[in-house]
Amino acid sequence: MADERGAPTDSREIRGWEGFESGRLPEPRPVNVHAPWLFILLGVPLLAGLSYGLMQSIWMAISSGNPGEPLGDEGWSVYVAFAWVVALTLLVMMLGSIAVILSFWQRLTTERASLWFLLKRSGTTLTEAGGIEYQQPTSSVAFGRTPARLVILNKYGGIEASYSTREVRWLQVLSNLREWVRARPELPTDDVTRDFFDELEKH
């Protein structure tokens, strides 16, 4: 079966997902989604080390009273001012990236979807959810190919949780959200999503 855009939602697509060789979805269990371990184990230490080096240079300039000290220069100049702008921008970006990587966390069960991001916690429950939408993969010149997603919406149409086919436990996500749709058949927001979950019922 295909939607008006020609993107398949049949068993060939579903069976093509990694780990689905048996043709059956796993039993529903809680799913925890976080940043890839590669980012956590390699990216965070690398960013932390670079941030520490920049902070040392900034402290050197402050303690010496000479803004050009880390560059072997004296006082302010266009070159020193530009270096400070670049250093402070990079420092903010790297510290922000560390915060994002370490704070992002999603949890999905058969009754609740929760999201932790920075200092914010949000989510919805099976009874409160406004809908579930299956978003087809897309391609663009600027961003390349983006994966398909299942999105949980609140009653106002806002996104409360989003899971892509690249998730390590994507099949577990499918299993849990299938239970949501079984409990509330009205949750799929369009024909494509309804067709998608109808196909999942065969597995």
N, C-alpha and C positions, 0 to 999 in steps of 0.2 A: 504494500500500500504506500502511496505517496501523497503529499499535500500539493497545493497549487504551485509551489515552488519546485516541485520535483524531487524533494529530499526524501529518501526512504525512511519509513518507520516500521519496516517489516522485520521478520525474524533473521534475515541475512545481516542486517545492521546490528541487531542485538547480539547475535552469535559471534560477531566479529570483535566484540569487546574482550579484552584480555581477561582470562580467568573464567570465561563462560563456555569452556569447551564441553562441559557436561550438559549444557542446554538447560540447566536449572539454576534458579537464583538461590542464594544461601538463606538460611533461616534469619528472620529479623533480629538484629542485635544493635545496641548503641554504637554509633559511629562518631569518632572524634576526627576532625579535620583541622590541620594546622599547616603552617608554611612547610615546604619540602625540607626534609632533613639535611639535604645538601646546603641549603641556605642557612640552616641553624648551626650545623657543625663546622662549615667552612666560611660561609659568608659573614656570620656574626663576629667570629674572632678576627677575620681580616679587616672588617670595618672598624672594630674596636681598636685594633692596633694602629690603623691609620688615623683614627680620631685622637688617640692618645698622643701620637706624634705631632699632630697639629696643635693640640692643647699645650704640649710642651713648648712649641715654638711661640705660641701666643703668650705663655707665661714668661718666657725668656724676654720677650719684648717689653712686657709690662714691668717686670722686676728690674730691668736695666734702664727703664725710662726712655728707651730708644726704639721707636716703631720699626726701624730698619735693621735691628740687631740680627734677627734670624737670617737675613739676606746678606749680611756683611756690609750693610749700607748705614748711612748716618742720617737720621731725621726722616721727614716726609719727602716723598717725590711721587711723580705720577706712577712710576714703577712700583714703589712700595705700597701706595694706595691701592693699586690694582691687585697686588698680591694679597693684601688684607681682605679685599672684597671676595676674591676667589677662595681664600682659606676659610673665611667665616661661612660662605655659602656652602662649601663642601662639608664643613663641620656640621652645620645644621642638617644637611641632607643625609649624611652618614648616621648621625645620631637618630634622626627620624626614621631611617630605614631599619636600624636596630630595634627601635621601639615597635615598629609595625611588624617585623618578623617575629619578635618574641611575644607580642600581645595578641596576635590574630589566632582565634580558636573558635571552631564551630562544633556543636554537638547535636546529633540527630538521633531521636528515638522514634518509636511508633506513636508517640503521643506529644512530643515537643521538639522544636527546633530552636537552638540557642546560639547566639553569636557574641563573642567577646572581642572588642577591638579598641586598643588603647585603653581609655578609662570608661568606655561605653559598653554597656551590656544591653542587648536587645534579643528579640525572638518572638515566637508565637507558639500556640498549642494547636492540637488537632481540632479542638472545638472552636477556636478563635480565628483560624486561618481563613483568608478570603478566597484563596485559590492556589492552584499549582499549574505552572506553565512549562511546557517543553519547548525550549528554544533551539531551533535547528542550527547546525554549524554554518558559519558564514566565511566568506573569503573577501579580502580587500587588498588593494595594492599597498596601502600604508601599513596594515597590521597583519597581513598574511591570513592564514586560516585559523579561525577561532573555534574551539570545540563546542559541541552541543552541551546544553545545560538544562537542569531542572531547577526552577525557581519557585520558592514558596512566597506567596503574596499575602499582605494583610488585607483587611476589609476595605481599605482605602486604595488598594492597588499598588502600594509601596512594597519593595522587596525586603523580606525579612531574612531570607537565606538563599544561597545560590550554590549549586553543586555541578561541576563539569565532569565530562567523561574522562578527564585526566586525573581525577581523584584516585588515589591508591585504592580506596575501598568503594569505588563507584558501584559495584554490584550490590554491596551492602546498602548503599544509599537507595538503589532501586527497590530492594526488598522492603526497606522501611517505608518508603513513600507509597509503595503498592498497598501497604496496610492502611495508610491514610486514605487512599482512594477507595479501598474496600469499605472502610467505615463511613466515608462521606463521598458517595459517587458523584456529587455535584461539584467537587473541587476542581477537576480539569476545566481550564478556562476557554478552550477552543477545541475544534474537531481534531486538530493535529495531536493535541495532548491526550484527548480521549482515545484516539486510535493507538497512540503509543502505549497507554496503560492496558487497553484491550489486548494488545499484542503480548504485553508482559504476563497477562493471565494465562497464556499458553505455556508459560515456562515456570 
